[in-house]
């Protein structure tokens, strides 16, 4: 990985882990999804750095090597942590990019700290997701975290067993070193009881905040900074229905470009879509 290194930033409750690609002060701050880590940005960040840029990506509170950080969680709390990263790395004003839940965090960061954000790149996340017909917000939270909670409770005999779990995931039709590094990084503990670093409390609290909290809804309504969206044409399980089925309402607020062959995971972790994301990070506002 081009010029890759890790550092930590002091935040309430402990230290937040940050990955950095490239040399000099980063111009981009990247934020991952609800059960991800900063290595989700590896393919795009490597390309951005190879072109002469520098990018910092966080392990959000309750994930990756920030997994032990306590709550409170929620979009505003993550935005405050991201602002601390900007301060610590000397990033006076940054392009902020967010994948999945990271898109929601990015919008709230741009709302609460608009003077620190140049523009926002949303990657298959950011615009609020509506509550499904016939479901209450509480029921949809349960729907959302159910599969994640089941995985977070799993134990793996070794790294290869976890890789096998992810190789069978329908989103990963092609296995790459970047995907392997991403899933390996998530493991902690001792064999034969390896487990995910992700905090179930964080996932639960963040899911509830996304559906019932005020921070995201207000940030999307106000939209204080220029933004664009890259939308995956396929869904979380590589199904033909994407996470955002209808881009038209989003396009009324921000430009939307659909990557038809990418799904919710491969839009960052597959080579072709990652190159598109890296190009979007370099575009002027």
N, C-alpha and C positions, 0 to 999 in steps of 0.2 A: 504494500500500500504506500502510495507516494507521500513521503515525509510524514508518516502517521506517528502520532505519539498521544499519550494520555496525561491528563493533569486533574487536579481536584480544585473545587471552589467552595469556600465556606458559606454555608447557608444555615438558617435556623434548624437545629437538631443534628448537625454534622456536616459532612463533606459531600458535595455533588461531583460525580465523575463526568469528565468532558473529554471527548476524543477530538483531536485536531489533525487535519490534513493540510499540507502545504507549509510554506515559510512565511514569516512575518505575521502581522496582526490580521486575524481573519476578517473577512468582509461579509461572511454569511454565517448565521446561526441556524442550525437545523434541529428539528424536534421530531421525535419518533412517535409511533402509535401506542395504543393502550397497553399492550403486553410486549412491546418491542424494547430495543436498546439503540444506542447511538450507532451500532454497526449496521443497522438497517440502511444507513446512508452511505455505507462503504463504497459501492460501485459508482454512485453519482459523485461522491466527494473525491474519490481518486481521480476521476476524469477532470473535475473542476481544478484540482491541485495540479494535475499534469499540464493543464493549460496556463498555469502560472498563478492561480488563485489560492486562497487559503480559506478553509471552512472549519467551523467548530460545531460539534454535535453533542447534545447532552444525553446522559442517562437520567431520565426524569426520576424524581422522588418516588421510591417504591419499585424501581426497575433497575436492571443491570447491576453495576457496582454501586449504584445509589439505592439498591433494594432495601437496605436496612434503615434508611431515613424514615422517621415517623411522619404521620400526618400532622396537621390537616393537609388533605389533598385537594383536588378541585382545580378548575382551570385558572382561577386567579392566583392560587398558591403556586402552581407551576409557572405562571407568568412572572411572579415575583422572583422565583428561583432563576429563571432565564435572564431577568434583568440583572441579577447578581453576577451571572456569567459575563454579560456584556461589560459590566464594571470591572470585573477581575481581569479580563483579557484586553482591556483598553479599547473596546469596540464602541466608539462614540455613537455611531449610527450604522445599522446593519440591514442587509437583506435578511428577512426571516422566512424560513421555509418549513412547512409542517406536513407530515404524512399522517393520514387518518386522524386520530385524536390530536396528534401534533398540529394539525391544521387548526383545530379549535383553540389550542393553546396559543398559536401564533396570532390568531385574530384578537384574542384577549390581550396578549402582549402589545399588539399594535393599538389597542384601545386605551389601555392603562398607561402605556409608555410611548405615546405616539411620536415624541421627539427623538426617540432612540431607534425608530424603525423607518427605513427608507421605503421599502415595499415588501409585499408578502407574496410568496409562492405557495399555493395550496396544492397538495398532491393527494388526490382522492380523499379529501377530508376538508372540513372547515365550515361549509354551510350547514346549519342545523338540520339534523335528521328528524323528520316528522314522526310522531307516535303512530304506530301501525293501527289501521282501522280495527275497532273492536278490542283494543288493548288499552289498559290504563298505563300511565307512566311507570308505576311500580311493577306491573307485569312485564313491561318492555325491558326494564332494567334486569329483571330475572331472566328474560329471554336472551339478553345481550351477554350477561356474564356467565350463563350456564355452561356453554362449551369451554370458555376460558377457565372457569373454576374447576371443571373436571380435569383439565390438563395440568393446572397448577397443583393439584393434589397428587398427581402421578409421581412415581419414583422409577428411576432408571438404573439398571445394573452398571452401565458405563456409558461413555460418550456415544459409542456406536449404536446402542439401543435407542438413545434419543434421536440420533440421525435417522435411524430406520423409521421412527415415528413420523418424522417430518418428510422423509422420502415418500411415504405413503399418502401425504397430504395432496389433495387434488390440485392445489394451486401450483405445486412445484413439479411441472412436467419435465423440466430440465434441472439437473443437480449441478451446482457450480461451487468452486472454492469459496466464493463470497457467501453463499447460503450456508455452507458448512461452518464457516467462521462465525456467522450470525447465530446459528443454533447452538454451537459449542459454547459461545460466550454466555449464554443464558443459564448454563448449568452451574450449580454450586453443591456443596456437601461432599460426602465421601462415598466411593463405590462400596456396596451396591445400592446405595440410597441417594443417588444424585437427584436433584430436583431443580425446578425453575427458580431463578432469583426474584421473580415478580411477586409482589405482595398482593394477596387476594383482597386485603382491606383497601389498598389503593385502587384496584380495579373496580371494586364495588362502589366506593365513594365517588370516583371519577365518573362512572357510568350514570349514577344518580344525578350528579351535577350537570352532566351533558343534557339530560332530559328534563330536569326540573329546576335547575339553577338559573340565575339571572345574568351571569357574566357573559356567557356565549351569546345569548339572544340579544343582549344590548350591544355587544361588540359587532355582531353582524348587522344589526339595524343601523348603527352609527357609521361603521366602516371608515375609520379615520385615515387609513393609509391606502395607497394604490395596491391592488391585488390582482392576481390571475390564478386560474385553476387548471391543472392538468388532471383529467378524469380518466380512470381506467374504464375500458370498454367492457370488461368482464368482472364478475363478482369475487367475493372472498374465497369461494371454493372453485373458481374458474368457470362458474356457470355463466350462461349468456346474459343474465340480468345483472347489471352492475349495481354497486352500492348506491349510486345516484342514478336511478333509471331515466330521469328526465332532466337534461341539462338546461332546458329553456328558462325556467325561473331563475336559475343561478346566473345565466348569461345576461339577465336584465340588470344584474349588479356588477359582475366582473366578467372579463373575457374567459371563455372556457375552451380548452382544446382536448379532444378525446383521443387517447391512444388505444385504438380498437383491439389490439391483440394482447394488451397488458391486463392482468388482473390486479386485485387489491394489494397483493404481495409483490408480484413481479414488476410492478410499475417502478419499484426502487431496486429490486434485487436481480433483475435480468439485465443483460448488457444493453440491448437496444433501447428499452424504455429509460434506463438509467442515464444513457447518453442524452436523451431528450430532456430529462430533468436537469442535468448539468448545464445544458444549453440555456434553459429557462433561468437558471441562477445567474447567468452571465448577461442576460438581456438588460438594457437600460430601462429605467422606469418609463 
